[in-house]
Amino acid sequence: MCNEFYFNAVGQGLFYSGSLFGGAYNFVYDCGTDSSSEYLSGAIQDVCNNRLHGKKTIDFVMISHLHKDHFSGLSELMSNAHVKKVYLPYLGDGNDTLKKFLIAREVVFLPTEGSEENNYSNREALYYRVYNLYSGRQRETEVEFIGQEPYKRNDENAIAYSKGAFYDSAEMRWCFSYFNMRASDAKLNDLNAQIEAEMERNGVDKIEKLLFDPNGIDIIQDIYKNVFGDGKQNLTSTVLVHYPLDIFTGLCFCNYDAPDYYPYPDGIYENPCDKTVVTVLTGDAEFDDEMLATLADILEYTGLKILQVPHHGSSKNWKTLAYLRDNFNAYVASFGLGNKYHHPNTDVVTDVTLKYKRPLFISTQTTARMYVIYTSRR
């Protein structure tokens, strides 16, 4: 089964899109740029017209943080495709009126059909959202589970999960986990109260209705500034990690501008193996010790690892990755040619290409980067 992922050509920003199982499930992480808006508009049209496999539906959009180079195209994206859900930092599902926070360390369990509810109390439980993604099913049959972090099994499987339904199914599944720097209860309550008040003023019951209007998302950005402090938006970045729960059979990087990417890959290709391939999307995150521990737990039980270099290759953000910097097989930096910040920093480029001797792929306003993950049923 072919799963396609794109770092779209938007320049100094980030617009990442994924299409799973031949278009059965589509998602976006960030959609913005500080470069010319024409690049972003062109990329949005390309995604909506060519990458959704004719469905014009995006199952979720996650905005890592409220800087314009990560969200400036959200309203346009929502005008060109049906977006089911939008996730903002520390806020839950807009369809649930923001009542569920995405706090990585909070332990929540949902009983799965045909199994007893598990009563775990591990100190580092994570949210895991696992979708029933078999291509023959309707989206109304989507199944969501929440469970703990992966652990090692004593059998042939490389990865297992603390709830049996995660792996005891013949149907194809994909795992999404996400976490932020921990915020205080006071800030979370303040954030929730201000956004709910804004929704009430506008007479809407879903945050998506606010975000559809460019002025609405600007108001949301101001709320985040008020709560977390102006200039501290990077500290709220949500890290999204995703990977298949099925047998991983291959990985191919290619330049999207070359349509015949199957016979002419310009990047790494891995033969079938018994471990999965994980993608880590960081936005502009700065990692503290707790975030590093969370990410390290996930990476320990995975095979090939792809990293979106945080903050377009900023040296400051790169250094916060600490001992995990050299844990990846491939790195992707999304930045604008000629940007005033001089991203990516030469230290980042030197570390990846000379010290670690790994591939560093780039996505600019003129070059999109695509990769394909091949999976098959267990």
C-alpha positions in Angstrom: 0.0 0.0 0.0 1.3 3.4 -1.0 1.3 6.3 1.5 2.5 9.7 0.2 3.9 12.7 2.1 4.9 16.1 0.9 6.9 19.1 2.3 5.2 21.5 -0.1 7.1 24.4 -1.8 6.1 27.4 0.2 9.4 29.1 1.1 10.0 30.4 4.6 7.2 28.5 6.3 5.9 25.0 6.5 3.1 23.1 4.7 3.2 19.4 5.2 0.5 17.0 3.8 0.0 13.3 4.0 -2.3 10.9 2.1 -2.7 7.4 3.6 -3.7 4.2 1.9 -4.5 5.7 -1.5 -6.4 8.7 -0.2 -8.4 6.9 2.5 -7.2 9.4 5.0 -5.6 12.8 4.4 -4.0 15.2 6.9 -2.0 18.4 7.0 0.5 19.8 9.5 0.9 23.5 9.3 0.0 25.7 6.3 1.8 29.0 6.2 4.7 31.1 4.8 6.5 34.4 5.2 7.5 34.2 1.5 5.2 35.4 -1.2 1.6 34.2 -0.7 1.6 33.1 -4.4 3.8 30.1 -3.5 1.5 29.0 -0.7 -1.7 29.5 -2.8 -0.2 27.4 -5.6 0.7 24.7 -3.1 -2.7 24.7 -1.6 -4.3 24.3 -5.1 -1.9 21.5 -5.9 -2.8 19.6 -2.7 -6.5 20.1 -3.0 -6.7 19.3 -6.7 -4.0 16.6 -7.0 -3.1 15.0 -3.7 -6.5 14.2 -2.1 -7.3 11.5 -4.7 -10.5 13.3 -5.8 -12.0 13.4 -2.3 -11.6 17.1 -1.5 -11.6 16.1 2.2 -8.8 16.6 4.8 -9.5 14.6 7.9 -7.5 16.9 10.2 -5.2 19.9 10.1 -2.8 20.4 13.0 -1.3 23.9 13.4 1.9 23.6 15.4 1.8 27.1 16.8 0.4 30.5 16.1 3.0 32.1 13.9 1.9 33.3 10.5 4.5 31.3 8.6 2.8 28.2 10.0 -0.9 29.2 9.7 -1.3 32.0 7.1 -2.9 29.7 4.5 -5.3 27.9 6.8 -8.4 29.9 5.8 -7.6 29.4 2.1 -7.1 25.7 2.6 -10.4 25.4 4.4 -12.1 27.2 1.5 -10.7 24.7 -1.0 -11.3 21.5 0.8 -13.6 20.1 3.5 -11.5 20.1 6.7 -13.1 17.8 9.3 -11.0 18.8 12.3 -8.5 21.5 13.3 -6.1 21.1 16.2 -4.4 24.1 17.8 -1.8 23.9 20.6 -3.3 22.7 23.9 -6.8 22.6 22.5 -8.8 19.5 21.7 -11.2 18.6 19.0 -13.1 21.6 17.7 -16.1 19.3 17.2 -16.1 18.8 21.0 -16.2 22.6 21.7 -12.6 22.6 23.0 -13.4 20.7 26.1 -10.6 18.1 25.7 -7.1 19.3 26.1 -4.3 17.4 24.4 -2.0 17.0 27.4 0.6 14.4 26.6 1.0 13.1 30.1 -2.6 12.9 31.1 -3.8 9.2 31.3 -7.1 8.5 29.6 -8.3 5.0 28.5 -11.1 4.0 26.3 -12.3 0.3 26.5 -11.9 -1.4 23.1 -14.6 -3.6 21.7 -14.3 -7.2 22.7 -11.6 -6.6 25.3 -11.5 -5.7 29.0 -10.5 -2.1 29.9 -6.9 -2.0 30.8 -5.9 -0.3 34.1 -2.3 1.0 33.6 -0.6 3.5 35.7 2.8 4.0 34.0 4.3 7.4 34.6 4.7 8.3 30.9 1.3 7.5 29.2 0.8 9.2 25.9 -2.3 10.0 23.9 -2.4 7.8 20.8 -5.0 8.4 18.2 -5.3 5.3 16.1 -7.6 5.4 13.1 -9.2 2.4 11.4 -7.9 3.2 8.0 -8.7 0.2 5.9 -9.5 1.7 2.5 -12.7 -0.2 2.0 -14.4 1.4 5.1 -16.4 4.6 5.2 -15.1 7.5 7.2 -18.1 7.2 9.5 -16.7 4.0 10.8 -13.5 5.7 12.1 -12.3 4.3 15.3 -10.2 6.1 17.9 -8.4 4.6 20.8 -6.2 6.2 23.5 -3.5 4.3 25.2 0.0 4.2 26.4 3.4 4.4 24.8 4.8 1.4 22.9 6.7 -1.3 24.6 8.8 -4.2 23.5 7.2 -7.6 22.9 8.9 -10.9 23.2 7.9 -12.1 19.7 8.5 -11.4 16.1 6.8 -8.1 16.1 9.0 -5.0 16.4 6.4 -2.8 18.0 3.5 -3.5 20.3 1.1 -1.3 22.2 -0.5 -1.5 25.6 -3.9 -2.1 24.2 -4.4 -5.2 22.2 -6.7 -3.6 19.6 -3.7 -1.6 18.4 -2.1 -4.7 16.8 -4.6 -7.6 16.9 -6.4 -6.5 13.8 -5.8 -7.5 10.2 -6.8 -4.0 9.0 -4.3 -1.3 8.2 -3.8 1.4 10.8 -1.7 4.5 11.3 -0.6 5.9 14.6 -0.5 9.7 15.5 0.9 10.9 18.8 1.4 14.5 19.7 2.8 16.5 22.6 3.8 20.0 23.7 5.9 21.6 26.3 3.9 21.3 29.5 1.8 24.4 30.3 0.4 25.4 33.7 -3.2 24.7 34.5 -3.7 28.5 35.0 -2.6 29.2 31.4 -4.6 26.4 30.0 -7.8 27.5 31.8 -7.1 31.1 30.7 -6.6 30.0 27.1 -9.8 27.9 27.1 -11.9 30.7 28.7 -10.7 33.3 26.2 -11.3 31.2 23.1 -14.7 30.0 24.4 -15.6 33.7 25.0 -14.6 34.6 21.5 -16.7 31.7 20.1 -19.7 32.9 22.1 -19.2 36.5 20.8 -19.3 35.2 17.3 -22.2 32.8 17.9 -20.3 29.7 16.8 -20.0 26.3 18.5 -16.9 25.0 16.6 -13.5 26.6 16.4 -13.4 25.7 12.7 -16.0 28.3 12.0 -13.7 31.0 13.5 -10.7 29.7 11.6 -12.5 29.8 8.3 -12.3 33.6 8.5 -8.7 35.1 8.2 -9.7 37.7 10.8 -10.8 34.9 13.1 -7.5 33.2 13.2 -5.7 36.6 13.8 -7.9 37.0 16.9 -7.0 33.5 18.0 -3.3 34.4 17.5 -3.7 37.4 19.7 -5.3 35.2 22.4 -2.2 32.9 22.4 0.0 36.0 22.7 -2.0 37.2 25.6 -1.8 33.9 27.4 1.7 32.7 26.7 3.5 36.0 26.0 4.4 37.8 22.8 7.5 36.2 21.2 7.0 32.9 23.0 4.8 31.1 20.5 7.6 28.7 19.6 7.4 27.3 23.1 3.8 26.2 22.4 4.7 24.2 19.3 2.9 20.8 19.0 5.1 18.0 17.9 3.3 15.4 15.7 4.8 11.9 15.3 3.2 9.5 12.9 4.0 6.0 11.7 2.3 2.9 10.3 1.2 0.0 12.5 1.5 -2.4 9.6 4.6 -4.0 8.1 6.9 -1.4 6.6 8.2 -2.5 3.2 9.9 0.5 1.7 10.8 4.1 1.9 11.6 6.4 -1.1 12.5 10.1 -1.1 12.1 12.0 -4.3 11.9 15.5 -5.8 8.2 16.2 -6.4 9.1 18.1 -9.5 10.2 14.8 -11.1 6.9 12.9 -11.7 8.6 9.6 -12.4 9.8 9.2 -8.9 9.4 5.4 -8.7 12.2 4.5 -11.1 14.3 7.7 -10.4 14.4 8.3 -6.7 16.9 11.0 -5.6 17.0 9.9 -2.0 17.3 6.9 0.2 15.4 3.7 -0.4 15.2 0.9 2.1 14.3 -2.7 1.4 11.6 -4.5 3.3 12.3 -4.7 7.1 10.4 -5.7 10.2 10.5 -2.2 11.8 8.3 0.7 11.0 9.3 4.2 9.7 8.5 7.2 11.9 8.1 10.9 10.9 8.7 13.6 13.5 7.2 17.0 12.7 8.4 19.7 15.0 7.1 23.0 13.8 9.3 25.5 15.6 9.6 23.5 18.8 12.2 24.0 21.5 12.6 20.7 23.4 12.8 20.5 27.1 13.8 17.4 29.1 10.3 16.1 29.3 9.7 16.4 25.6 13.0 14.8 24.8 12.1 11.8 27.1 8.7 11.5 25.3 10.3 11.5 21.9 13.1 9.1 23.0 10.5 6.6 24.2 8.8 6.6 20.8 12.0 6.4 18.8 13.4 3.5 20.8 11.0 1.0 19.2 11.0 2.3 15.6 13.2 1.6 12.7 13.8 4.3 10.1 13.3 7.9 11.4 12.6 11.1 9.5 12.9 14.5 11.2 11.6 17.8 10.1 14.4 20.0 11.4 12.8 22.4 13.9 12.4 26.1 13.1 13.6 25.9 9.5 17.1 25.0 10.7 17.6 27.5 13.6 20.7 26.7 15.6 18.9 27.5 18.9 16.1 25.0 18.3 18.5 22.4 16.9 20.6 22.4 20.0 17.6 21.7 22.2 17.3 18.3 20.5 20.4 17.4 22.4 21.3 13.7 22.4 18.5 12.9 19.9 20.0 15.0 17.1 21.9 12.1 15.5 19.1 9.6 15.9 17.5 10.0 12.5 18.1 8.5 9.1 16.9 11.5 7.1 16.4 15.2 7.8 14.2 17.7 6.0 14.5 21.5 6.3 11.8 23.7 5.1 12.9 27.3 4.5 12.8 30.2 2.1 15.7 30.9 -0.3 17.3 34.2 0.7 15.5 34.5 4.1 16.7 37.2 6.4 17.3 34.7 9.3 19.9 32.7 7.3 18.1 29.5 7.8 19.2 26.8 7.9 22.2 27.5 10.2 25.5 26.2 9.0 26.0 24.3 12.2 22.8 22.3 11.4 24.0 21.6 7.8 27.5 20.6 9.0 26.1 18.3 11.8 23.8 16.4 9.5 25.9 16.1 6.3 29.5 15.9 7.7 29.2 14.8 11.3 26.3 12.3 11.0 26.8 11.7 7.3 23.0 11.6 6.7 20.9 13.0 3.9 19.5 16.5 4.4 16.6 17.2 2.0 15.4 20.7 1.5 12.0 22.2 0.7 12.0 25.9 -0.5 9.7 28.1 -2.5 10.9 26.4 -5.7 11.4 22.8 -4.5 8.9 20.4 -2.9 10.1 17.3 -1.2 8.0 14.1 -1.4 8.5 10.7 0.2 6.6 7.5 0.0 6.2 4.8 2.7 5.1 1.4 1.4 3.1 -0.8 3.8 1.3 -4.1 3.7 -0.9 -6.1 6.1 0.5 -8.0 8.9 
